[in-house]
Each structure stands twice: as structure tokens, then as C-alpha cells.
Amino acid sequence: MKGKYRAICAALALGLLCSCTAVKNADDAAVPDNNQNDLTESSLPTENATETPSENDIEDITVTPVNVGNKKKNSALDPENTRGLSTKKIAHSYGVAKNGEAHEISKSAQKFFDDGSYKAFCLDTKSQEKVLYLTFDCGYENGYTAKILDVLKEKKVNAAFFCTLPQVKDNPDLIKRMIDEGHIVGNHSVTHPSFASITRTQMADEIMTMDNYLRENFNYSEPFFRFPMGEYSESALDLVGSLGFTSVFWSLAYADWDLNQQKGTQYAYETVISRLHPGAVILLHSVSPDNAGALAQIIDKARDEGYTFLSLRDYGEN
């Protein structure tokens, strides 16, 4: 089973977390202050790149965590946030890359992750080559995912698809195809909440319910997670890592998720190509007809410019 050892450990960790007493730390349970002046430099907004599904896009799902019985609390999970890790919301921002160079905001964000020893990744600063990582957010299905998969198969590119549980439940054939063709089905939570405004126990429930469903129904698990809306906190980063997952952000994106603001395949192509830079983690949304139409051209042009597409698995092995 793919990731069997990690999945077992994560399931045990969640059981330990859920057997603990209720959250007592008011800061961990409260909604953080959203004042932009309180955010770190790496979170200063430039262009929002997160999807905003309608209320009908996420169905009413009960989050059911694994329970392995009453065990001694593992202090590393720290469900009560006794270490006082910051719960202040950070809205991931990346800056618009130009002239083949990652924006300083992306560089600062990756430095923040590295300096804090967080398992988080938005920009490959380790590779000396011109590498790219192609990722898609899949909050719901809009009829273009199969076309995207056709292009990736033709071009021999492995990508990561960060899916919510409704997307997985409603489209098992697409999920199976992603797995069979070597792509990553990443964890994008169950109900797409802001992880900056829920407790650590709720975070673990969101992640592990999704992971459990993939393991039980597809015999599959991958250690990659993407925060809904790119919203997180230091406490959230720590919790995700404690469950064995790497938090995957991005350094290249554009406003492609709004179906009322699609500007055509040429715009999608020119925007992505103009922002390419070595080590880029590219975020696209599978609901966009523009992305589906421009993807083949984007891949060909990137390769013409000397870029190589890698899987997130390749970065994890570095």
C-alpha cells in the first residue's frame, strides 16, 4: 500500500489527538486577528490565488476521525497548543515573478518555512536546475479535469491534484485515473475550512478523514496537503507536519478560479509563461476552461525555455 507506514502512524497520531481533553487554550480556538498589519512579510497580499467555491460546492459531510482508544497523550501533537504557537492567520502570498526570477515574497515565505523547520514548500530553492512543479486545486468538478489529464498523459508530465473529499466521492473514476497515471492526489481537507480559525483537533479531523477515505476506497495515500484558501498559522503548520504531511503552497498563480472572469486560453498561456521561474510551484485550478485549453502550449513553451517538470515526490526525496 502506498505510504502504508506513514498512514498507520498518522492514524495512530490522530487517535492520540482525539482521545485528549477538550481544547482549553482560547487562543487556539479563537479566530485570529485578520489585520493585515499583523501579518508577516511573507503573507502580505499581492494577488489572491485561492479558490472560493460557492456554499453548494462543499456538501455537508460529517468528519469522522480514527479512534484507537484511550492512549497517553503524545506531547508532540499538543492538541491544546500548550507551547503557545501562534494562531494568527497568515494568508499565503507569492508575489508576481518577473524576468525568470521568483518574487522576494515567495523567497521570504520559503525561508520562513525553512528557518522554522516546518514541513512546507512553496519554492524549490535547493535545485540548481530549471525545474517546475505543476499542481492543481480541485475543490469541485467542472468538466475539465479529464481534458487536463489527457494533456498530461500526452506530454508525459506528472502533476499533483489537491482534492476535497466531495470531489473524491463524486468523481471516483477521475481519482482512480489520476492514481493509475502516476499523479499525486493531494489532501485539500474535507470541508475546505480556513485552518487559521479551527482548533488543532479539528484540523487533524479534516486531514485524516480525507486520508482515511483515500486509503479505504483507493488503497492510496500521499503525504502532501494544501491549506484551503492558503490560510494557515504557525500552529497549523506544526499540526500538519506532526501528522506526517508536507504543506504545499505555490510561487506562481493567477486569478483563474473565478468562472465569471475567464479571459481565454491565450491570456492563461501568456500569464503563466511570463511568470515562470526556476523552482516554481505552479498553482492552477482544474475548473478553468482557460487552463485546460492552454495547458499543452504552456508545457511545450516551458520545455522550449529549458524547464523540466518534476513531481512533488522528487522534491521530497531531495
FISE-841020 format. One record per atom (N, C-alpha, C): x, y negated, z; residue in three letters. Coordinates in steps of 0.05 Angstrom, whole numbers, padded with zeros to 5 digits, always signed. Layout:
% residues N
XYZALA
...
END
This chain:
% residues 318
+00017+00024+00000MET
+00000+00000+00000MET
+00018-00025+00000MET
+00011-00044-00017LYS
+00027-00068-00020LYS
+00026-00084+00006LYS
+00049-00090+00017GLY
+00050-00106+00042GLY
+00039-00091+00066GLY
+00040-00064+00066LYS
+00027-00049+00087LYS
+00037-00056+00115LYS
+00064-00057+00118TYR
+00075-00062+00144TYR
+00067-00090+00154TYR
+00069-00110+00136ARG
+00062-00137+00144ARG
+00033-00139+00151ARG
+00016-00125+00135ALA
-00013-00127+00141ALA
-00020-00115+00168ALA
-00007-00092+00175ILE
-00012-00079+00200ILE
-00004-00098+00223ILE
+00020-00110+00220CYS
+00030-00128+00241CYS
+00011-00152+00244CYS
+00002-00162+00221ALA
-00015-00186+00222ALA
-00042-00179+00235ALA
-00052-00155+00229ALA
-00077-00146+00241ALA
-00075-00143+00271ALA
-00052-00132+00280LEU
-00047-00129+00308LEU
-00045-00156+00321LEU
-00031-00175+00307ALA
-00028-00202+00318ALA
-00054-00215+00322ALA
-00072-00212+00302LEU
-00098-00224+00305LEU
-00114-00212+00328LEU
-00112-00186+00331GLY
-00126-00174+00354GLY
-00117-00185+00380GLY
-00090-00189+00382LEU
-00080-00201+00407LEU
-00090-00229+00410LEU
-00091-00244+00388LEU
-00100-00271+00390LEU
-00129-00273+00398LEU
-00146-00255+00387CYS
-00175-00257+00392CYS
-00182-00246+00419CYS
-00164-00231+00432SER
-00170-00220+00459SER
-00164-00239+00481SER
-00152-00262+00473CYS
-00144-00282+00494CYS
-00169-00298+00503CYS
-00164-00313+00523THR
-00186-00330+00534THR
-00192-00352+00514THR
-00215-00365+00518ALA
-00224-00387+00500ALA
-00204-00410+00501ALA
-00203-00425+00479VAL
-00185-00447+00477VAL
-00190-00468+00499VAL
-00169-00475+00513LYS
-00172-00495+00534LYS
-00159-00522+00527LYS
-00142-00521+00507ASN
-00128-00545+00500ASN
-00146-00563+00483ASN
-00155-00585+00494ALA
-00174-00602+00480ALA
-00162-00613+00455ALA
-00136-00618+00454ASP
-00123-00629+00431ASP
-00125-00610+00408ASP
-00122-00584+00413ASP
-00122-00564+00392ASP
-00150-00561+00381ASP
-00170-00565+00398ALA
-00198-00561+00388ALA
-00209-00586+00375ALA
-00197-00609+00380ALA
-00209-00634+00371ALA
-00201-00639+00342ALA
-00216-00656+00329VAL
-00209-00665+00302VAL
-00188-00686+00304VAL
-00165-00682+00291PRO
-00143-00701+00293PRO
-00150-00728+00282PRO
-00136-00749+00291ASP
-00140-00776+00281ASP
-00132-00777+00252ASP
-00149-00787+00235ASN
-00143-00788+00207ASN
-00130-00814+00198ASN
-00122-00831+00216ASN
-00110-00856+00209ASN
-00084-00851+00193ASN
-00083-00861+00168GLN
-00060-00856+00151GLN
-00035-00867+00163GLN
-00036-00887+00180ASN
-00012-00898+00192ASN
+00002-00879+00211ASN
-00013-00859+00220ASP
-00002-00840+00238ASP
+00010-00815+00225ASP
+00008-00814+00198LEU
+00018-00791+00184LEU
+00048-00794+00178LEU
+00061-00771+00174THR
+00089-00771+00168THR
+00093-00781+00140THR
+00118-00788+00133GLU
+00124-00798+00106GLU
+00116-00778+00085GLU
+00121-00752+00091SER
+00115-00732+00071SER
+00086-00729+00065SER
+00068-00741+00082SER
+00040-00737+00078SER
+00026-00762+00066SER
+00041-00783+00061LEU
+00029-00807+00050LEU
+00017-00802+00023LEU
-00008-00810+00019PRO
-00023-00802-00005PRO
-00013-00818-00030PRO
-00012-00804-00052THR
-00007-00817-00078THR
-00029-00810-00097THR
-00034-00785-00101GLU
-00056-00776-00118GLU
-00067-00750-00107GLU
-00091-00751-00097ASN
-00103-00727-00085ASN
-00104-00705-00105ASN
-00095-00681-00097ALA
-00095-00658-00115ALA
-00109-00634-00104ALA
-00129-00639-00088THR
-00143-00617-00076THR
-00171-00615-00087THR
-00182-00590-00088GLU
-00209-00586-00098GLU
-00229-00594-00077GLU
-00253-00602-00086THR
-00274-00609-00068THR
-00300-00595-00078THR
-00303-00569-00071PRO
-00326-00554-00081PRO
-00352-00566-00068PRO
-00374-00563-00082SER
-00399-00571-00070SER
-00407-00552-00048SER
-00427-00559-00032GLU
-00435-00542-00010GLU
-00445-00515-00019GLU
-00454-00514-00044ASN
-00464-00488-00054ASN
-00442-00470-00064ASN
-00417-00480-00066ASP
-00395-00464-00077ASP
-00385-00444-00056ASP
-00388-00449-00031ILE
-00379-00431-00010ILE
-00404-00420+00004ILE
-00408-00394+00001GLU
-00432-00382+00013GLU
-00428-00379+00043GLU
-00450-00374+00057ASP
-00450-00371+00086ASP
-00439-00343+00093ASP
-00414-00342+00102ILE
-00401-00317+00108ILE
-00394-00316+00137ILE
-00399-00294+00150THR
-00391-00290+00178THR
-00362-00281+00178THR
-00346-00296+00193VAL
-00318-00289+00196VAL
-00315-00268+00218VAL
-00305-00244+00210THR
-00303-00222+00229THR
-00274-00213+00233THR
-00261-00222+00254PRO
-00233-00215+00258PRO
-00229-00186+00266PRO
-00205-00176+00262VAL
-00197-00149+00272VAL
-00195-00150+00302VAL
-00205-00130+00315ASN
-00203-00129+00345ASN
-00190-00102+00352ASN
-00167-00103+00363VAL
-00153-00078+00370VAL
-00154-00074+00400VAL
-00173-00086+00414GLY
-00176-00082+00442GLY
-00161-00102+00459GLY
-00164-00100+00485ASN
-00151-00119+00503ASN
-00121-00113+00505ASN
-00104-00130+00496LYS
-00076-00127+00498LYS
-00064-00151+00512LYS
-00040-00148+00522LYS
-00026-00171+00534LYS
-00021-00192+00513LYS
-00026-00217+00520LYS
-00023-00239+00501LYS
+00006-00242+00491LYS
+00009-00244+00465ASN
+00034-00250+00453ASN
+00038-00280+00453ASN
+00058-00290+00468SER
+00061-00318+00472SER
+00068-00332+00446SER
+00079-00317+00426ALA
+00087-00330+00401ALA
+00062-00339+00386ALA
+00039-00326+00390LEU
+00015-00334+00376LEU
+00003-00358+00389LEU
+00004-00360+00415ASP
-00003-00383+00430ASP
-00031-00394+00422ASP
-00052-00379+00426PRO
-00078-00389+00417PRO
-00087-00414+00430PRO
-00077-00419+00455GLU
-00085-00444+00469GLU
-00066-00467+00464GLU
-00047-00463+00446ASN
-00028-00484+00439ASN
-00014-00495+00464ASN
-00005-00477+00481THR
+00007-00486+00506THR
+00034-00500+00501THR
+00045-00497+00478ARG
+00071-00510+00472ARG
+00066-00539+00464ARG
+00040-00547+00460GLY
+00034-00574+00453GLY
+00042-00582+00425GLY
+00042-00563+00406LEU
+00048-00570+00378LEU
+00028-00590+00368LEU
+00036-00608+00352SER
+00019-00630+00342SER
-00004-00619+00326SER
-00028-00629+00332THR
-00052-00622+00317THR
-00061-00645+00299THR
-00045-00665+00296LYS
-00052-00688+00279LYS
-00052-00679+00250LYS
-00073-00687+00236LYS
-00076-00679+00208LYS
-00054-00691+00190LYS
-00043-00674+00173ILE
-00025-00682+00152ILE
-00038-00674+00126ILE
-00042-00694+00109ALA
-00053-00688+00082ALA
-00030-00686+00063ALA
-00025-00662+00053HIS
-00002-00658+00036HIS
-00003-00676+00012HIS
+00020-00689+00006SER
+00022-00706-00017SER
+00049-00699-00030SER
+00051-00704-00056TYR
+00074-00695-00071TYR
+00088-00717-00087TYR
+00074-00738-00093GLY
+00086-00759-00110GLY
+00086-00750-00139GLY
+00086-00769-00157VAL
+00086-00763-00185VAL
+00115-00761-00195VAL
+00123-00737-00203ALA
+00150-00734-00213ALA
+00154-00748-00240ALA
+00178-00758-00244LYS
+00184-00771-00270LYS
+00212-00765-00279LYS
+00216-00765-00305ASN
+00242-00761-00317ASN
+00256-00735-00307ASN
+00240-00714-00303GLY
+00252-00689-00296GLY
+00262-00688-00267GLY
+00252-00705-00250GLU
+00261-00707-00222GLU
+00238-00705-00204GLU
+00239-00688-00184ALA
+00218-00686-00163ALA
+00216-00713-00148ALA
+00192-00720-00141HIS
+00188-00745-00126HIS
+00200-00742-00098HIS
+00208-00764-00086GLU
+00220-00764-00060GLU
+00200-00753-00039GLU
+00175-00757-00043ILE
+00155-00747-00024ILE
+00156-00717-00023ILE
+00158-00704-00047SER
+00160-00675-00047SER
+00186-00665-00034SER
+00207-00679-00039LYS
+00233-00672-00026LYS
+00231-00675+00004LYS
+00218-00696+00013SER
+00215-00701+00042SER
+00198-00679+00054SER
+00177-00672+00040ALA
+00159-00651+00051ALA
+00174-00625+00054ALA
+00190-00617+00034GLN
+00205-00592+00036GLN
+00226-00593+00058GLN
+00238-00616+00062LYS
+00258-00620+00083LYS
+00244-00617+00110LYS
+00220-00628+00113PHE
+00205-00626+00137PHE
+00199-00596+00144PHE
+00191-00581+00124PHE
+00187-00552+00128PHE
+00212-00538+00136PHE
+00234-00544+00122ASP
+00259-00530+00128ASP
+00270-00538+00155ASP
+00270-00564+00162ASP
+00280-00573+00187ASP
+00265-00561+00211ASP
+00239-00557+00207GLY
+00222-00546+00228GLY
+00222-00515+00228GLY
+00237-00503+00210SER
+00237-00474+00207SER
+00210-00462+00202SER
+00193-00477+00188TYR
+00167-00467+00181TYR
+00168-00450+00156TYR
+00151-00430+00155LYS
+00150-00414+00131LYS
+00131-00428+00111LYS
+00142-00448+00097ALA
+00126-00464+00080ALA
+00143-00473+00056ALA
+00130-00478+00033PHE
+00144-00481+00008PHE
+00128-00499-00010PHE
+00139-00521-00019CYS
+00127-00538-00039CYS
+00145-00544-00062CYS
+00171-00540-00058LEU
+00191-00546-00078LEU
+00215-00528-00074LEU
+00224-00516-00096ASP
+00248-00498-00094ASP
+00273-00516-00095ASP
+00285-00520-00073THR
+00310-00536-00071THR
+00335-00518-00070THR
+00330-00492-00071LYS
+00352-00473-00069LYS
+00363-00464-00096LYS
+00346-00460-00115SER
+00355-00450-00141SER
+00371-00471-00156SER
+00391-00463-00170GLN
+00407-00481-00187GLN
+00397-00481-00215GLN
+00376-00466-00221GLU
+00366-00463-00248GLU
+00340-00480-00251GLU
+00331-00483-00276LYS
+00307-00498-00282LYS
+00283-00478-00280LYS
+00274-00474-00255VAL
+00253-00455-00250VAL
+00226-00469-00244VAL
+00204-00455-00250LEU
+00177-00465-00244LEU
+00161-00442-00232LEU
+00142-00450-00215TYR
+00124-00431-00203TYR
+00095-00440-00209TYR
+00080-00424-00223LEU
+00054-00431-00232LEU
+00033-00420-00213LEU
+00016-00437-00202THR
-00004-00429-00183THR
-00031-00442-00191THR
-00052-00427-00184PHE
-00080-00437-00189PHE
-00096-00435-00163PHE
-00112-00454-00158ASP
-00132-00452-00136ASP
-00159-00444-00148ASP
-00171-00424-00135CYS
-00196-00412-00145CYS
-00217-00412-00123CYS
-00229-00435-00119GLY
-00250-00436-00098GLY
-00275-00424-00107GLY
-00280-00424-00133TYR
-00304-00412-00145TYR
-00298-00406-00174TYR
-00316-00391-00187GLU
-00312-00384-00215GLU
-00328-00402-00233GLU
-00315-00411-00255ASN
-00328-00429-00274ASN
-00326-00419-00302ASN
-00318-00394-00306GLY
-00318-00381-00332GLY
-00292-00384-00348GLY
-00271-00395-00335TYR
-00246-00399-00350TYR
-00223-00381-00340TYR
-00227-00367-00318THR
-00205-00351-00307THR
-00196-00329-00326THR
-00214-00316-00339ALA
-00207-00294-00358ALA
-00190-00305-00381ALA
-00197-00329-00391LYS
-00181-00341-00412LYS
-00153-00347-00402LYS
-00151-00357-00378ILE
-00125-00363-00366ILE
-00108-00337-00364ILE
-00121-00316-00355LEU
-00107-00290-00353LEU
-00099-00280-00380LEU
-00115-00285-00401ASP
-00107-00277-00428ASP
-00081-00291-00437ASP
-00080-00317-00431VAL
-00056-00332-00439VAL
-00032-00322-00423VAL
-00035-00318-00397LEU
-00012-00309-00381LEU
-00002-00282-00390LEU
-00020-00265-00398LYS
-00012-00238-00408LYS
+00003-00241-00434LYS
-00007-00258-00452GLU
+00006-00262-00478GLU
+00033-00274-00474GLU
+00036-00293-00456LYS
+00061-00307-00452LYS
+00080-00293-00432LYS
+00070-00272-00420LYS
+00086-00257-00400LYS
+00095-00275-00377LYS
+00076-00288-00365VAL
+00081-00306-00342VAL
+00065-00295-00318VAL
+00078-00292-00296ASN
+00065-00284-00271ASN
+00057-00309-00255ASN
+00033-00311-00246ALA
+00023-00334-00232ALA
+00011-00325-00205ALA
+00004-00345-00189ALA
-00010-00339-00163ALA
-00037-00352-00164ALA
-00057-00337-00156PHE
-00085-00347-00155PHE
-00094-00347-00126PHE
-00097-00371-00115PHE
-00106-00374-00087PHE
-00136-00375-00086PHE
-00148-00353-00076CYS
-00177-00349-00078CYS
-00190-00350-00050CYS
-00214-00361-00050THR
-00231-00359-00026THR
-00245-00332-00026THR
-00256-00324-00003LEU
-00270-00299-00002LEU
-00294-00297-00020LEU
-00311-00319-00023PRO
-00333-00317-00042PRO
-00324-00311-00070PRO
-00301-00323-00079GLN
-00291-00318-00105GLN
-00284-00289-00108GLN
-00271-00277-00088VAL
-00263-00249-00089VAL
-00288-00231-00090VAL
-00307-00236-00072LYS
-00331-00219-00071LYS
-00347-00220-00096LYS
-00350-00244-00108ASP
-00367-00247-00131ASP
-00354-00239-00157ASP
-00328-00236-00158ASN
-00314-00230-00183ASN
-00293-00208-00180ASN
-00301-00184-00171PRO
-00282-00163-00166PRO
-00267-00154-00190PRO
-00279-00156-00214ASP
-00265-00148-00238ASP
-00242-00167-00244ASP
-00246-00192-00240LEU
-00225-00212-00245LEU
-00202-00208-00225LEU
-00210-00203-00200ILE
-00189-00199-00179ILE
-00173-00174-00185ILE
-00186-00153-00193LYS
-00172-00128-00200LYS
-00153-00132-00223LYS
-00163-00148-00243ARG
-00146-00154-00266ARG
-00121-00169-00257ARG
-00124-00189-00240MET
-00101-00204-00230MET
-00081-00186-00218MET
-00090-00168-00201ILE
-00072-00149-00187ILE
-00059-00130-00207ILE
-00075-00119-00225ASP
-00064-00099-00244ASP
-00044-00112-00263ASP
-00047-00137-00269GLU
-00029-00151-00288GLU
-00005-00164-00274GLU
-00002-00159-00248GLY
+00022-00168-00234GLY
+00021-00195-00221GLY
-00002-00208-00222HIS
-00004-00234-00209HIS
-00008-00232-00179HIS
-00005-00254-00166ILE
-00010-00255-00137ILE
-00038-00265-00132ILE
-00053-00250-00116VAL
-00079-00261-00106VAL
-00073-00272-00078VAL
-00071-00298-00077GLY
-00064-00311-00052GLY
-00088-00316-00034GLY
-00082-00321-00009ASN
-00103-00325+00011ASN
-00109-00355+00013ASN
-00135-00362+00007HIS
-00143-00390+00009HIS
-00166-00394+00029HIS
-00167-00374+00048SER
-00186-00374+00070SER
-00213-00363+00062SER
-00231-00362+00081VAL
-00258-00352+00076VAL
-00277-00374+00068VAL
-00279-00395+00085THR
-00299-00416+00081THR
-00288-00443+00074THR
-00262-00444+00068HIS
-00249-00468+00058HIS
-00251-00492+00077HIS
-00245-00487+00103PRO
-00246-00510+00122PRO
-00220-00525+00123PRO
-00220-00549+00134SER
-00195-00563+00140SER
-00182-00550+00164SER
-00158-00539+00160PHE
-00144-00526+00182PHE
-00133-00546+00203PHE
-00137-00572+00197ALA
-00129-00592+00216ALA
-00151-00598+00237ALA
-00174-00585+00233SER
-00196-00592+00251SER
-00209-00567+00263SER
-00195-00544+00262ILE
-00206-00520+00275ILE
-00185-00509+00294ILE
-00193-00491+00312THR
-00174-00480+00331THR
-00156-00459+00319THR
-00135-00453+00333ARG
-00116-00433+00323ARG
-00130-00405+00320ARG
-00148-00399+00338THR
-00163-00374+00335THR
-00180-00374+00310THR
-00193-00396+00305GLN
-00209-00398+00281GLN
-00192-00396+00256GLN
-00168-00408+00256MET
-00150-00406+00234MET
-00144-00377+00228MET
-00137-00363+00249ALA
-00129-00335+00246ALA
-00153-00318+00235ALA
-00177-00324+00245ASP
-00200-00310+00235ASP
-00204-00315+00205ASP
-00201-00340+00196GLU
-00204-00347+00168GLU
-00184-00332+00150GLU
-00159-00331+00160ILE
-00138-00318+00144ILE
-00141-00288+00144ILE
-00145-00276+00167MET
-00145-00247+00169MET
-00171-00234+00158MET
-00193-00248+00160THR
-00218-00237+00148THR
-00214-00235+00118THR
-00202-00255+00106MET
-00196-00254+00077MET
-00176-00232+00071MET
-00155-00230+00086ASP
-00134-00210+00082ASP
-00146-00182+00085ASP
-00162-00178+00106ASN
-00174-00152+00111ASN
-00192-00143+00087ASN
-00207-00162+00076TYR
-00224-00155+00054TYR
-00208-00146+00030TYR
-00186-00160+00024LEU
-00169-00151+00002LEU
-00157-00124+00007LEU
-00149-00119+00031ARG
-00136-00093+00037ARG
-00157-00070+00036ARG
-00181-00076+00046GLU
-00201-00055+00048GLU
-00214-00049+00020GLU
-00216-00069+00003ASN
-00231-00066-00022ASN
-00212-00064-00046ASN
-00188-00073-00044PHE
-00169-00072-00067PHE
-00143-00058-00060PHE
-00140-00048-00035ASN
-00115-00036-00027ASN
-00091-00055-00032ASN
-00095-00080-00024TYR
-00076-00101-00033TYR
-00073-00122-00011TYR
-00049-00132-00009SER
-00043-00154+00009SER
-00019-00169+00000SER
-00019-00195+00002GLU
+00004-00212-00004GLU
+00008-00233+00018GLU
+00033-00239+00024PRO
+00038-00257+00047PRO
+00039-00287+00039PRO
+00020-00296+00022PHE
+00020-00324+00014PHE
-00007-00336+00019PHE
-00006-00360+00032PHE
-00030-00374+00040PHE
-00029-00403+00030PHE
-00051-00414+00022ARG
-00053-00442+00015ARG
-00074-00456+00032ARG
-00067-00478+00045PHE
-00086-00492+00061PHE
-00108-00505+00044PHE
-00133-00500+00051PRO
-00155-00514+00037PRO
-00151-00544+00038PRO
-00154-00557+00015MET
-00151-00586+00012MET
-00123-00596+00019MET
-00104-00578+00023GLY
-00077-00586+00030GLY
-00075-00599+00057GLY
-00095-00595+00075GLU
-00096-00607+00101GLU
-00086-00588+00122GLU
-00067-00597+00139TYR
-00055-00579+00158TYR
-00045-00596+00182TYR
-00032-00583+00200SER
-00019-00596+00223SER
+00006-00579+00229SER
+00023-00589+00247GLU
+00046-00572+00255GLU
+00037-00547+00269GLU
+00016-00549+00285SER
+00005-00526+00298SER
-00005-00505+00277SER
-00019-00515+00257ALA
-00029-00497+00236ALA
-00007-00483+00221ALA
+00014-00498+00214LEU
+00037-00486+00200LEU
+00049-00463+00217LEU
+00051-00469+00243ASP
+00062-00449+00261ASP
+00045-00424+00263ASP
+00019-00428+00264LEU
+00000-00406+00266LEU
+00001-00388+00241LEU
+00001-00401+00218VAL
+00002-00386+00193VAL
+00027-00369+00192VAL
+00050-00381+00199GLY
+00075-00366+00199GLY
+00075-00343+00219GLY
+00062-00347+00242SER
+00061-00326+00262SER
+00046-00302+00253SER
+00028-00305+00234LEU
+00013-00283+00223LEU
+00027-00270+00199LEU
+00051-00279+00193GLY
+00067-00267+00172GLY
+00063-00278+00144GLY
+00050-00301+00142PHE
+00044-00314+00116PHE
+00063-00338+00112PHE
+00069-00342+00086THR
+00083-00367+00078THR
+00062-00386+00067THR
+00063-00411+00076SER
+00044-00432+00067SER
+00056-00443+00041SER
+00040-00442+00020VAL
+00049-00451-00006VAL
+00034-00477-00014VAL
+00050-00499-00017PHE
+00039-00524-00025PHE
+00046-00529-00055PHE
+00053-00553-00063TRP
+00059-00559-00091TRP
+00074-00585-00093TRP
+00088-00588-00116SER
+00102-00613-00122SER
+00093-00625-00148SER
+00075-00611-00162LEU
+00064-00621-00187LEU
+00035-00614-00188LEU
+00018-00634-00194ALA
-00010-00630-00197ALA
-00022-00655-00210ALA
-00047-00653-00216TYR
-00062-00677-00225TYR
-00092-00672-00219TYR
-00108-00693-00223ALA
-00136-00691-00215ALA
-00152-00675-00236ALA
-00150-00648-00234ASP
-00162-00631-00254ASP
-00186-00616-00244ASP
-00193-00619-00218TRP
-00214-00603-00206TRP
-00242-00615-00211TRP
-00243-00640-00217ASP
-00269-00654-00220ASP
-00280-00648-00248ASP
-00301-00633-00249LEU
-00312-00625-00275LEU
-00326-00648-00289LEU
-00331-00670-00275ASN
-00343-00694-00287ASN
-00321-00712-00299ASN
-00296-00705-00294GLN
-00274-00723-00303GLN
-00254-00708-00320GLN
-00263-00688-00335GLN
-00245-00674-00353GLN
-00238-00692-00377GLN
-00213-00693-00384LYS
-00204-00713-00405LYS
-00193-00700-00430LYS
-00196-00673-00432GLY
-00187-00660-00456GLY
-00161-00645-00453GLY
-00156-00625-00470THR
-00132-00608-00468THR
-00107-00624-00472THR
-00108-00644-00490GLN
-00083-00659-00496GLN
-00075-00675-00471GLN
-00094-00686-00457TYR
-00088-00701-00432TYR
-00076-00682-00411TYR
-00087-00658-00409ALA
-00077-00639-00390ALA
-00048-00631-00397ALA
-00044-00626-00422TYR
-00017-00618-00432TYR
+00003-00641-00426TYR
-00003-00665-00435GLU
+00016-00687-00432GLU
+00021-00693-00402GLU
+00001-00691-00386THR
+00005-00698-00357THR
+00023-00678-00344THR
+00018-00652-00348VAL
+00035-00631-00336VAL
+00064-00633-00346VAL
+00067-00635-00372ILE
+00094-00635-00383ILE
+00110-00660-00374ILE
+00097-00683-00372SER
+00110-00707-00363SER
+00120-00705-00334SER
+00109-00687-00318ARG
+00116-00685-00290ARG
+00133-00661-00283ARG
+00141-00646-00303LEU
+00158-00622-00298LEU
+00184-00630-00285LEU
+00194-00614-00267HIS
+00220-00618-00255HIS
+00230-00591-00244HIS
+00256-00587-00243PRO
+00266-00561-00233PRO
+00256-00555-00205PRO
+00247-00530-00201GLY
+00238-00522-00175GLY
+00209-00528-00169GLY
+00194-00538-00189ALA
+00167-00547-00185ALA
+00148-00524-00179ALA
+00131-00528-00159VAL
+00108-00511-00154VAL
+00085-00526-00167VAL
+00074-00514-00188ILE
+00053-00527-00203ILE
+00026-00518-00193ILE
+00009-00537-00186LEU
-00019-00531-00177LEU
-00038-00539-00200LEU
-00053-00519-00210LEU
-00075-00524-00228LEU
-00100-00512-00217LEU
-00123-00519-00227HIS
-00148-00508-00218HIS
-00161-00492-00240HIS
-00169-00467-00234SER
-00179-00449-00255SER
-00207-00457-00265SER
-00220-00476-00251VAL
-00246-00485-00260VAL
-00245-00504-00284VAL
-00221-00514-00290SER
-00218-00535-00310SER
-00216-00524-00339SER
-00234-00531-00357PRO
-00232-00523-00385PRO
-00207-00535-00398PRO
-00199-00559-00389ASP
-00175-00571-00400ASP
-00150-00554-00394ASP
-00148-00544-00370ASN
-00125-00528-00363ASN
-00125-00502-00379ASN
-00148-00489-00382ALA
-00149-00465-00397ALA
-00141-00469-00426ALA
-00150-00492-00437GLY
-00144-00498-00465GLY
-00115-00506-00470GLY
-00102-00518-00450ALA
-00075-00528-00453ALA
-00053-00509-00443ALA
-00061-00488-00429LEU
-00041-00472-00415LEU
-00019-00460-00434LEU
-00028-00449-00456ALA
-00008-00436-00474ALA
+00012-00457-00484ALA
+00002-00480-00491GLN
+00020-00501-00501GLN
+00039-00511-00479GLN
+00029-00513-00454ILE
+00045-00521-00431ILE
+00068-00501-00427ILE
+00062-00475-00428ILE
+00082-00455-00424ILE
+00103-00456-00446ILE
+00094-00458-00470ASP
+00113-00459-00493ASP
+00132-00483-00491ASP
+00121-00506-00485LYS
+00137-00531-00483LYS
+00156-00529-00460LYS
+00147-00519-00437ALA
+00165-00517-00414ALA
+00189-00499-00421ALA
+00184-00477-00434ARG
+00205-00459-00442ARG
+00224-00472-00462ARG
+00212-00488-00481ASP
+00229-00502-00500ASP
+00248-00521-00486ASP
+00239-00532-00463GLU
+00256-00551-00448GLU
+00275-00536-00429GLU
+00276-00510-00430GLY
+00296-00495-00415GLY
+00286-00484-00388GLY
+00260-00486-00383TYR
+00249-00476-00358TYR
+00243-00446-00359TYR
+00245-00434-00335THR
+00237-00406-00332THR
+00215-00404-00311THR
+00194-00389-00317PHE
+00173-00385-00298PHE
+00179-00361-00280PHE
+00178-00366-00254LEU
+00183-00345-00234LEU
+00157-00340-00218LEU
+00156-00317-00204SER
+00135-00311-00186SER
+00142-00322-00158SER
+00122-00328-00142LEU
+00128-00335-00114LEU
+00143-00313-00100LEU
+00140-00289-00109ARG
+00155-00267-00097ARG
+00185-00270-00101ARG
+00193-00282-00123ASP
+00221-00287-00129ASP
+00233-00307-00109ASP
+00217-00328-00103TYR
+00227-00347-00083TYR
+00229-00334-00055TYR
+00211-00318-00048GLY
+00211-00304-00022GLY
+00235-00286-00019GLY
+00246-00277-00041GLU
+00269-00259-00039GLU
+00295-00273-00038GLU
+00295-00300-00043ASN
+00320-00316-00042ASN
+00331-00318-00014ASN
END
